[in-house]
């Protein structure tokens, strides 16, 4: 039975069967997020090819002959998800560990930004109420709850981040949105909205993390956007997207804490 192998422990992170399967299925999307509006280095592309090869071999699928790394990862990830029940716990743990070894190293980290925590939000449903601070474990901010785990709550989605810069742009366009409305846990002040992007490193208060992906907009946010255009905060529409982060060093964060973002711009 599949569930007997779970939770799957990979380093400090715990994956349910749904977490693990959907992580594998997201390979292609992760590559798109990390390569969005940027040219990834030859070294990162080689790591992506290696990940695709390892995953495809474990799943017994044949990769297409192409230089498109995203297509290779899409095939490998889909194959692993389709053959999920046949993969051993050892193979699964190895593939998941390799996944974040690749996607935590996509940026040439040369630019440092400093800011502060403007607000924090935790709870069930939207908007998330404000909190003064809290302990952040490898699973996320204490007191935060996701009603549906299908698209949320995986270890790489432990924290949802946004910036006052992005919120300011949206509000200037007439969208009636404010902190906590879109389900974010931490709003960063003083950080350019285009700096917090997949692969960037974060130190927030006593917590260390890296940005794992953009957060795809959900229709539950329709009320915060003029004419219901909640897709306005999709990363393909500009630099106003929210971000997910994977925690690499647990600790505590309070409103007003210092924030350091190390990115490539």
C-alpha positions as a Python dict, from the first residue, in 0.01 Angstrom:
ca = {
    (1, 'X'): (0, 0, 0),
    (2, 'X'): (141, 339, -103),
    (3, 'X'): (70, 525, 224),
    (4, 'X'): (279, 279, 426),
    (5, 'X'): (593, 450, 294),
    (6, 'X'): (487, 790, 416),
    (7, 'X'): (561, 1038, 551),
    (8, 'X'): (878, 1034, 343),
    (9, 'X'): (1158, 1207, 531),
    (10, 'X'): (1411, 1394, 316),
    (11, 'X'): (1657, 1581, 534),
    (12, 'X'): (1451, 1806, 761),
    (13, 'X'): (1139, 1786, 546),
    (14, 'X'): (846, 1545, 556),
    (15, 'X'): (640, 1454, 251),
    (16, 'X'): (299, 1292, 238),
    (17, 'X'): (227, 1070, -62),
    (18, 'X'): (42, 1362, -224),
    (19, 'X'): (334, 1596, -151),
    (20, 'X'): (586, 1362, -310),
    (21, 'X'): (377, 1275, -616),
    (22, 'X'): (290, 1635, -692),
    (23, 'X'): (651, 1743, -643),
    (24, 'X'): (758, 1496, -909),
    (25, 'X'): (474, 1600, -1139),
    (26, 'X'): (581, 1964, -1108),
    (27, 'X'): (931, 1922, -1257),
    (28, 'X'): (842, 2099, -1581),
    (29, 'X'): (662, 2381, -1403),
    (30, 'X'): (951, 2431, -1163),
    (31, 'X'): (1192, 2464, -1452),
    (32, 'X'): (962, 2721, -1615),
    (33, 'X'): (946, 2920, -1291),
    (34, 'X'): (1321, 2924, -1240),
    (35, 'X'): (1400, 3002, -1604),
    (36, 'X'): (1128, 3267, -1638),
    (37, 'X'): (1270, 3596, -1772),
    (38, 'X'): (1626, 3471, -1732),
    (39, 'X'): (1887, 3260, -1905),
    (40, 'X'): (2003, 2980, -1678),
    (41, 'X'): (2373, 2896, -1689),
    (42, 'X'): (2516, 2595, -1872),
    (43, 'X'): (2599, 2442, -1535),
    (44, 'X'): (2241, 2471, -1409),
    (45, 'X'): (2112, 2326, -1737),
    (46, 'X'): (2349, 2031, -1695),
    (47, 'X'): (2214, 1974, -1342),
    (48, 'X'): (1861, 1979, -1484),
    (49, 'X'): (1952, 1719, -1745),
    (50, 'X'): (2111, 1500, -1479),
    (51, 'X'): (1799, 1523, -1261),
    (52, 'X'): (1581, 1428, -1558),
    (53, 'X'): (1806, 1132, -1635),
    (54, 'X'): (1806, 1002, -1279),
    (55, 'X'): (1428, 1038, -1244),
    (56, 'X'): (1356, 881, -1583),
    (57, 'X'): (1584, 587, -1506),
    (58, 'X'): (1411, 523, -1174),
    (59, 'X'): (1069, 536, -1341),
    (60, 'X'): (1173, 337, -1646),
    (61, 'X'): (1071, 604, -1897),
    (62, 'X'): (1252, 715, -2212),
    (63, 'X'): (1346, 1078, -2244),
    (64, 'X'): (1294, 1262, -2573),
    (65, 'X'): (1594, 1362, -2780),
    (66, 'X'): (1597, 1737, -2728),
    (67, 'X'): (1808, 2022, -2593),
    (68, 'X'): (1502, 2157, -2412),
    (69, 'X'): (1577, 2087, -2044),
    (70, 'X'): (1222, 2176, -1946),
    (71, 'X'): (1083, 1913, -2182),
    (72, 'X'): (1320, 1653, -2039),
    (73, 'X'): (1214, 1733, -1683),
    (74, 'X'): (846, 1738, -1780),
    (75, 'X'): (874, 1386, -1926),
    (76, 'X'): (1077, 1252, -1635),
    (77, 'X'): (853, 1406, -1370),
    (78, 'X'): (533, 1289, -1537),
    (79, 'X'): (678, 941, -1569),
    (80, 'X'): (765, 930, -1199),
    (81, 'X'): (418, 1052, -1104),
    (82, 'X'): (252, 793, -1330),
    (83, 'X'): (466, 511, -1189),
    (84, 'X'): (465, 647, -835),
    (85, 'X'): (355, 321, -669),
    (86, 'X'): (647, 130, -819),
    (87, 'X'): (918, 366, -692),
    (88, 'X'): (1097, 258, -376),
    (89, 'X'): (1125, 492, -78),
    (90, 'X'): (1497, 511, -142),
    (91, 'X'): (1444, 617, -504),
    (92, 'X'): (1178, 869, -407),
    (93, 'X'): (1392, 1025, -134),
    (94, 'X'): (1689, 1042, -369),
    (95, 'X'): (1492, 1210, -647),
    (96, 'X'): (1328, 1461, -412),
    (97, 'X'): (1664, 1548, -254),
    (98, 'X'): (1819, 1592, -600),
    (99, 'X'): (1529, 1813, -703),
    (100, 'X'): (1603, 2074, -440),
    (101, 'X'): (1977, 2043, -488),
    (102, 'X'): (1912, 2166, -844),
    (103, 'X'): (1640, 2422, -781),
    (104, 'X'): (1816, 2582, -485),
    (105, 'X'): (2117, 2660, -707),
    (106, 'X'): (1965, 2823, -1014),
    (107, 'X'): (2067, 3182, -935),
    (108, 'X'): (2404, 3353, -962),
    (109, 'X'): (2374, 3510, -617),
    (110, 'X'): (2557, 3839, -659),
    (111, 'X'): (2311, 4107, -542),
    (112, 'X'): (2211, 4162, -178),
    (113, 'X'): (1902, 4354, -65),
    (114, 'X'): (1813, 4454, 291),
    (115, 'X'): (1468, 4522, 428),
    (116, 'X'): (1231, 4444, 714),
    (117, 'X'): (925, 4232, 785),
    (118, 'X'): (629, 4463, 726),
    (119, 'X'): (355, 4223, 837),
    (120, 'X'): (288, 3856, 909),
    (121, 'X'): (-26, 3652, 855),
    (122, 'X'): (-140, 3308, 966),
    (123, 'X'): (-468, 3126, 996),
    (124, 'X'): (-731, 2941, 794),
    (125, 'X'): (-897, 3091, 489),
    (126, 'X'): (-868, 3436, 330),
    (127, 'X'): (-778, 3696, 420),
    (128, 'X'): (-528, 3562, 669),
    (129, 'X'): (-530, 3759, 995),
    (130, 'X'): (-224, 3949, 1103),
    (131, 'X'): (7, 3815, 1373),
    (132, 'X'): (294, 3983, 1554),
    (133, 'X'): (533, 3694, 1497),
    (134, 'X'): (578, 3323, 1534),
    (135, 'X'): (799, 3019, 1521),
    (136, 'X'): (877, 2892, 1173),
    (137, 'X'): (946, 2520, 1145),
    (138, 'X'): (1046, 2331, 833),
    (139, 'X'): (673, 2294, 771),
    (140, 'X'): (588, 2663, 792),
    (141, 'X'): (464, 2937, 1024),
    (142, 'X'): (294, 2826, 1344),
    (143, 'X'): (-82, 2872, 1335),
    (144, 'X'): (-105, 2872, 956),
    (145, 'X'): (-348, 2623, 802),
    (146, 'X'): (-427, 2528, 443),
    (147, 'X'): (-785, 2414, 396),
    (148, 'X'): (-693, 2208, 86),
    (149, 'X'): (-358, 2032, 64),
    (150, 'X'): (-379, 1934, -303),
    (151, 'X'): (-213, 2251, -428),
    (152, 'X'): (-70, 2383, -101),
    (153, 'X'): (130, 2281, 203),
    (154, 'X'): (423, 2094, 50),
    (155, 'X'): (765, 2149, 213),
    (156, 'X'): (869, 2376, -74),
    (157, 'X'): (558, 2586, 1),
    (158, 'X'): (629, 2629, 371),
    (159, 'X'): (615, 3009, 346),
    (160, 'X'): (429, 3235, 106),
    (161, 'X'): (600, 3572, 60),
    (162, 'X'): (509, 3903, -94),
    (163, 'X'): (654, 4253, -98),
    (164, 'X'): (507, 4593, -13),
    (165, 'X'): (651, 4700, -350),
    (166, 'X'): (429, 4452, -538),
    (167, 'X'): (123, 4534, -327),
    (168, 'X'): (178, 4903, -389),
    (169, 'X'): (180, 4854, -765),
    (170, 'X'): (-141, 4652, -756),
    (171, 'X'): (-316, 4907, -535),
    (172, 'X'): (-205, 5189, -766),
    (173, 'X'): (-385, 5008, -1046),
    (174, 'X'): (-708, 5018, -848),
    (175, 'X'): (-710, 4665, -707),
    (176, 'X'): (-861, 4664, -353),
    (177, 'X'): (-598, 4433, -209),
    (178, 'X'): (-404, 4454, 116),
    (179, 'X'): (-162, 4253, 331),
    (180, 'X'): (-290, 3902, 408),
    (181, 'X'): (-560, 3907, 143),
    (182, 'X'): (-385, 3670, -97),
    (183, 'X'): (-282, 3417, 167),
    (184, 'X'): (77, 3531, 207),
    (185, 'X'): (249, 3468, 541),
    (186, 'X'): (516, 3738, 528),
    (187, 'X'): (522, 4076, 356),
    (188, 'X'): (869, 4218, 300),
    (189, 'X'): (935, 4592, 301),
    (190, 'X'): (1228, 4760, 130),
    (191, 'X'): (1287, 4467, -109),
    (192, 'X'): (1238, 4528, -484),
    (193, 'X'): (958, 4312, -617),
    (194, 'X'): (1176, 4174, -898),
    (195, 'X'): (1451, 4058, -660),
    (196, 'X'): (1257, 3787, -477),
    (197, 'X'): (1245, 3520, -744),
    (198, 'X'): (1294, 3144, -763),
    (199, 'X'): (1643, 3046, -650),
    (200, 'X'): (1698, 3357, -436),
    (201, 'X'): (1821, 3308, -80),
    (202, 'X'): (1651, 3460, 223),
    (203, 'X'): (1735, 3535, 583),
    (204, 'X'): (1424, 3659, 766),
    (205, 'X'): (1468, 3715, 1137),
    (206, 'X'): (1604, 3384, 1266),
    (207, 'X'): (1496, 3182, 961),
    (208, 'X'): (1687, 3080, 650),
    (209, 'X'): (1509, 2980, 329),
    (210, 'X'): (1523, 2988, -48),
    (211, 'X'): (1256, 3081, -298),
    (212, 'X'): (1133, 2756, -453),
    (213, 'X'): (873, 2885, -701),
    (214, 'X'): (621, 3151, -785),
    (215, 'X'): (278, 3112, -624),
    (216, 'X'): (14, 3054, -891),
    (217, 'X'): (-297, 3273, -840),
    (218, 'X'): (-614, 3109, -716),
    (219, 'X'): (-972, 3213, -797),
    (220, 'X'): (-1033, 3252, -423),
    (221, 'X'): (-850, 3583, -466),
    (222, 'X'): (-1101, 3714, -719),
    (223, 'X'): (-1253, 3961, -472),
    (224, 'X'): (-928, 4154, -432),
    (225, 'X'): (-895, 4246, -798),
    (226, 'X'): (-1077, 4496, -1013),
    (227, 'X'): (-1306, 4315, -1260),
    (228, 'X'): (-1205, 3991, -1086),
    (229, 'X'): (-871, 3980, -1271),
    (230, 'X'): (-689, 3772, -1006),
    (231, 'X'): (-446, 3645, -1270),
    (232, 'X'): (-292, 3992, -1261),
    (233, 'X'): (-53, 3857, -996),
    (234, 'X'): (67, 3571, -1219),
    (235, 'X'): (442, 3588, -1281),
    (236, 'X'): (382, 3601, -1657),
    (237, 'X'): (198, 3930, -1610),
    (238, 'X'): (477, 4115, -1431),
    (239, 'X'): (683, 4126, -1114),
    (240, 'X'): (387, 4136, -875),
    (241, 'X'): (370, 3761, -807),
    (242, 'X'): (380, 3603, -463),
    (243, 'X'): (651, 3346, -392),
    (244, 'X'): (685, 3017, -211),
    (245, 'X'): (991, 2945, 1),
    (246, 'X'): (1140, 2626, 145),
    (247, 'X'): (1279, 2662, 496),
    (248, 'X'): (1641, 2552, 533),
    (249, 'X'): (1696, 2689, 883),
    (250, 'X'): (1408, 2699, 1131),
    (251, 'X'): (1366, 2976, 1387),
    (252, 'X'): (1146, 3269, 1480),
    (253, 'X'): (1027, 3570, 1282),
    (254, 'X'): (864, 3882, 1424),
    (255, 'X'): (722, 4189, 1254),
    (256, 'X'): (1002, 4442, 1219),
    (257, 'X'): (1277, 4182, 1188),
    (258, 'X'): (1557, 4235, 941),
    (259, 'X'): (1536, 4071, 601),
    (260, 'X'): (1823, 3988, 364),
    (261, 'X'): (1755, 3872, 10),
    (262, 'X'): (2044, 3749, -202),
    (263, 'X'): (1955, 3726, -568),
    (264, 'X'): (2087, 3798, -916),
    (265, 'X'): (1927, 4139, -958),
}
